[in-house]
């Protein structure tokens, strides 16, 4: 999945604020969401995102997949994919 707009990621201690410059849409994500949006911006695939969550946060594959799917759903809901 690829974000279809130019995003500004403003890092915070507990995550980040994501700002889409053209429409003014913004939302806050936790540290997992920050990692995911950064990796999506780098062009990582869904399976690469899942593997990174497994490795970085020690998640089981099913939980990592659910987190990635939930994040993609949230991006669709706000119109960023």
C-alpha positions as CSV (number, residue, x, y, z in Angstrom):
1,X,0.0,0.0,0.0
2,X,1.2,3.5,-0.8
3,X,0.1,6.7,0.7
4,X,-1.1,8.8,-2.3
5,X,-0.3,12.2,-0.9
6,X,2.6,14.1,0.5
7,X,2.8,13.5,4.2
8,X,4.7,15.4,6.9
9,X,5.6,13.3,9.9
10,X,6.1,15.3,13.1
11,X,7.7,13.0,15.7
12,X,6.6,13.1,19.3
13,X,7.7,11.2,22.4
14,X,4.8,8.8,22.2
15,X,4.4,8.6,18.4
16,X,3.8,11.2,15.7
17,X,1.4,13.6,14.2
18,X,0.8,12.9,10.5
19,X,-0.1,15.9,8.4
20,X,-1.2,15.8,4.7
21,X,-0.2,19.1,3.3
22,X,-2.7,19.6,0.5
23,X,-5.9,18.8,2.3
24,X,-4.9,19.8,5.8
25,X,-5.8,16.3,7.2
26,X,-3.9,15.4,10.3
27,X,-4.0,12.6,12.8
28,X,-2.0,11.3,15.7
29,X,-0.4,7.8,15.8
30,X,1.4,5.9,18.5
31,X,5.0,4.6,18.1
32,X,3.7,1.6,16.1
33,X,1.8,3.8,13.7
34,X,4.8,6.1,13.3
35,X,7.0,3.1,12.3
36,X,4.3,1.9,9.9
37,X,3.8,5.3,8.1
38,X,7.6,5.8,7.8
39,X,8.0,2.3,6.3
40,X,5.0,2.8,3.9
41,X,6.7,6.0,2.8
42,X,9.8,4.0,2.1
43,X,7.8,1.7,-0.2
44,X,7.7,-1.4,2.1
45,X,5.2,-4.1,1.3
46,X,2.5,-5.4,3.7
47,X,4.5,-8.6,4.4
48,X,7.6,-6.5,5.1
49,X,5.6,-4.3,7.5
50,X,4.3,-7.4,9.3
51,X,7.8,-8.9,9.6
52,X,9.1,-5.6,11.0
53,X,6.4,-5.5,13.7
54,X,7.2,-9.1,14.6
55,X,10.9,-8.3,14.9
56,X,10.7,-4.8,16.5
57,X,7.9,-5.4,19.0
58,X,8.0,-9.2,19.5
59,X,4.5,-9.7,18.1
60,X,3.0,-12.9,17.0
61,X,2.5,-12.9,13.2
62,X,-1.3,-12.9,13.5
63,X,-1.2,-9.9,15.8
64,X,1.2,-8.0,13.6
65,X,-1.0,-8.7,10.5
66,X,-4.0,-7.4,12.4
67,X,-2.2,-4.2,13.4
68,X,-1.1,-3.6,9.8
69,X,-4.6,-4.3,8.5
70,X,-6.1,-1.9,11.1
71,X,-3.6,0.8,10.2
72,X,-4.4,0.4,6.5
73,X,-8.1,0.7,7.3
74,X,-7.5,3.9,9.2
75,X,-5.5,5.4,6.3
76,X,-8.4,4.5,3.9
77,X,-10.9,6.0,6.3
78,X,-9.1,9.4,6.4
79,X,-8.6,9.3,2.6
80,X,-4.8,8.9,2.5
81,X,-4.6,5.7,0.4
